Amino acid sequence: MKNLPKYIFFGVHHVTTISLSFFIRLGSIWSFTGSIYYSHSFIHSFIMNANNNGFFYRFYLMLYFQFQSIIESQANFLNNIGVYRRRRAKIPDEQKLTGHTVVITGANSGIGLQTARVFARLDANVFMLCRDLDKARSVRKEILDELQQINNDDDDDDERIKNQIKLIQLDLSSLESVRKCAEEINRNVDKIDYLINNAGIMMCPESKTVDGFESQFATNHLGHFLLTNLLMDKIRRSSSARIINLSSIAHIPGTIHFDNINLDGGHYTPLKAYAQSKLANILFTIELARKFCDTNIRTYAVHPGLVNTELGRHLNGLALCLLNFFRRMILITPELGAQTTLHCAFDSNINADSGGYFANCRRIKNMVKNATNNNNDAERLWQLSCKMCGIENFK
Ligand SMILES: NC(=O)c1ccc[n+]([C@@H]2O[C@H](COP(=O)([O-])OP(=O)(O)OC[C@H]3O[C@@H](n4cnc5c(N)ncnc54)[C@H](OP(=O)(O)O)[C@@H]3O)[C@@H](O)[C@H]2O)c1
């Protein structure tokens, strides 16, 4: 109860934030926008410097950032009056990535598709790993058509462009499928320069994978953990490799339930499982960076923003109504949503930030510190993941 005043303060601030956000949307208090933004910055630094790991506190943080995203989503308007900027990645010059290979999971829709599109335009060899190849074929054709147009329908280039984008079937919820996919990639490449662990599912009803694991943890974390492990030999051959793991702001209320990772026995809720899996993405990134700190491999975890994609397909009831209501108003486009991934792929100034968590093309430090219980969690999760995948530690 000693925290009651703090919760009341946060509650009042929170309601004010929501109300003001709506007013901003309606454009009715334009002249106050600057001061609102600056009060956000102040409260943000206050929260970030506090040291409290309680569930309500973390839940508050998550809500806070959701509503900060409402402010962020006013990017055009706020940008025009000079108080806020939704950042964009600095994309290298055309053809810069000739000879580079990128592997992207979940590349047939949303953020993954936009990421694949940018890499393809930069002339990289793109491996799109997709669950449903029928869906993915039409997406691949769309990208190829765009590339052919950029190249002015030059016939000589057609064949080369067709070989530039490859589709491979991958169901992350099956360890066997992950192994098959990795084998196929390893047969086809000499080295991998970028691995983008992007695919994900969110807040689906309780279910188990073929291997008997909770679906969100298995798909969002375990499948990517195994895939990364199996591709490591080729990643090591790149002179400068980057591994990017799509996490989420939803990691904040997350806890790794080491004693009941599948949330069995009535402990499952869709949010709890999603938050656990997204925290696992961050811990994986931290441990990966630690294990490979003296190599040319850099790794980053990313929150892409609140993005208008198909990720909410499992929501229903009130959550779905709210999503549909707010979809257009507050969610950013997949093209903008891909910017932080691209920033982590291309920015040469963030080498020293390997293992870090990024949002809106910036490193966010304190957020992760608050979300992780202690430094051993990353190592512990690593060992557990090895056991669940039936593998030894990285060679
Ligand atoms: N959208 C947001 O606001 C938001 C916010 C925070 C974090 N994120 C993260 O960003 C990443 C990309 O999400 P998105 O918003 O682009 O969502 P999306 O449009 O739903 O894309 C997710 C992709 O993952 C694939 N996928 C799902 N289950 C899979 C499985 N078992 N095996 C292989 N692929 C599978 C989907 O394939 P199918 O098309 O076959 O289903 C799809 O291509 C996710 O990791 C998500 O957690 C998104």
The ligand as an SDF file (V2000), in Angstrom:
LIG
                    3D

 48 52  0  0  0  0  0  0  0  0999 V2000
    2.4960   -5.0210  -35.4650 N   0  0  0  0  0  0  0  0  0  0  0  0
    2.8830   -4.4970  -34.3270 C   0  0  0  0  0  0  0  0  0  0  0  0
    2.2990   -3.5090  -33.8400 O   0  0  0  0  0  0  0  0  0  0  0  0
    4.0230   -5.0910  -33.5720 C   0  0  0  0  0  0  0  0  0  0  0  0
    4.3760   -4.5090  -32.3460 C   0  0  0  0  0  0  0  0  0  0  0  0
    5.4380   -5.0570  -31.6330 C   0  0  0  0  0  0  0  0  0  0  0  0
    6.1290   -6.1380  -32.1380 C   0  0  0  0  0  0  0  0  0  0  0  0
    5.7570   -6.6920  -33.3280 N   0  0  0  0  0  0  0  0  0  0  0  0
    6.5210   -7.8690  -33.7960 C   0  0  0  0  0  0  0  0  0  0  0  0
    6.8850   -7.7010  -35.1590 O   0  0  0  0  0  0  0  0  0  0  0  0
    7.0000   -8.9750  -35.7920 C   0  0  0  0  0  0  0  0  0  0  0  0
    6.3000   -8.9510  -37.1360 C   0  0  0  0  0  0  0  0  0  0  0  0
    4.9120   -8.8340  -36.9330 O   0  0  0  0  0  0  0  0  0  0  0  0
    3.9200   -8.1000  -37.9520 P   0  0  0  0  0  0  0  0  0  0  0  0
    3.3070   -6.9970  -37.2110 O   0  0  0  0  0  0  0  0  0  0  0  0
    4.5790   -7.8460  -39.2480 O   0  0  0  0  0  0  0  0  0  0  0  0
    2.8030   -9.2410  -38.0710 O   0  0  0  0  0  0  0  0  0  0  0  0
    2.2140  -10.0740  -39.2950 P   0  0  0  0  0  0  0  0  0  0  0  0
    1.8570   -9.1820  -40.4240 O   0  0  0  0  0  0  0  0  0  0  0  0
    1.1710  -10.9370  -38.7010 O   0  0  0  0  0  0  0  0  0  0  0  0
    3.4650  -10.9530  -39.7370 O   0  0  0  0  0  0  0  0  0  0  0  0
    3.8930  -12.0360  -38.9700 C   0  0  0  0  0  0  0  0  0  0  0  0
    4.6080  -13.0030  -39.8810 C   0  0  0  0  0  0  0  0  0  0  0  0
    4.9960  -14.1300  -39.0770 O   0  0  0  0  0  0  0  0  0  0  0  0
    4.6220  -15.3130  -39.7700 C   0  0  0  0  0  0  0  0  0  0  0  0
    4.4110  -16.4430  -38.8800 N   0  0  0  0  0  0  0  0  0  0  0  0
    3.4740  -16.5790  -37.9040 C   0  0  0  0  0  0  0  0  0  0  0  0
    3.5560  -17.7930  -37.3500 N   0  0  0  0  0  0  0  0  0  0  0  0
    4.5650  -18.4440  -37.9870 C   0  0  0  0  0  0  0  0  0  0  0  0
    5.1200  -19.7530  -37.8860 C   0  0  0  0  0  0  0  0  0  0  0  0
    4.6620  -20.6730  -37.0230 N   0  0  0  0  0  0  0  0  0  0  0  0
    6.1520  -20.0900  -38.7080 N   0  0  0  0  0  0  0  0  0  0  0  0
    6.6230  -19.1960  -39.5990 C   0  0  0  0  0  0  0  0  0  0  0  0
    6.1190  -17.9610  -39.7630 N   0  0  0  0  0  0  0  0  0  0  0  0
    5.1050  -17.5930  -38.9670 C   0  0  0  0  0  0  0  0  0  0  0  0
    3.3330  -14.9440  -40.4740 C   0  0  0  0  0  0  0  0  0  0  0  0
    3.0670  -15.9020  -41.4970 O   0  0  0  0  0  0  0  0  0  0  0  0
    1.5410  -16.1350  -42.0190 P   0  0  0  0  0  0  0  0  0  0  0  0
    1.2430  -14.9750  -42.9100 O   0  0  0  0  0  0  0  0  0  0  0  0
    1.6250  -17.4350  -42.7260 O   0  0  0  0  0  0  0  0  0  0  0  0
    0.6950  -16.1930  -40.7880 O   0  0  0  0  0  0  0  0  0  0  0  0
    3.7180  -13.5650  -41.0000 C   0  0  0  0  0  0  0  0  0  0  0  0
    4.4650  -13.6700  -42.1780 O   0  0  0  0  0  0  0  0  0  0  0  0
    6.4220   -9.9960  -34.7960 C   0  0  0  0  0  0  0  0  0  0  0  0
    7.4960  -10.6740  -34.1820 O   0  0  0  0  0  0  0  0  0  0  0  0
    5.6910   -9.1420  -33.7740 C   0  0  0  0  0  0  0  0  0  0  0  0
    5.6720   -9.7280  -32.5070 O   0  0  0  0  0  0  0  0  0  0  0  0
    4.7360   -6.1890  -34.0500 C   0  0  0  0  0  0  0  0  0  0  0  0
  1  2  1  0
  2  3  2  0
  2  4  1  0
  4  5  1  0
  4 48  2  0
  5  6  2  0
  6  7  1  0
  7  8  2  0
  8  9  1  0
  8 48  1  0
  9 10  1  0
  9 46  1  0
 10 11  1  0
 11 12  1  0
 11 44  1  0
 12 13  1  0
 13 14  1  0
 14 15  2  0
 14 16  1  0
 14 17  1  0
 17 18  1  0
 18 19  2  0
 18 20  1  0
 18 21  1  0
 21 22  1  0
 22 23  1  0
 23 24  1  0
 23 42  1  0
 24 25  1  0
 25 26  1  0
 25 36  1  0
 26 27  1  0
 26 35  1  0
 27 28  2  0
 28 29  1  0
 29 30  1  0
 29 35  2  0
 30 31  1  0
 30 32  2  0
 32 33  1  0
 33 34  2  0
 34 35  1  0
 36 37  1  0
 36 42  1  0
 37 38  1  0
 38 39  2  0
 38 40  1  0
 38 41  1  0
 42 43  1  0
 44 45  1  0
 44 46  1  0
 46 47  1  0
M  CHG  2   8   1  16  -1
M  END
$$$$
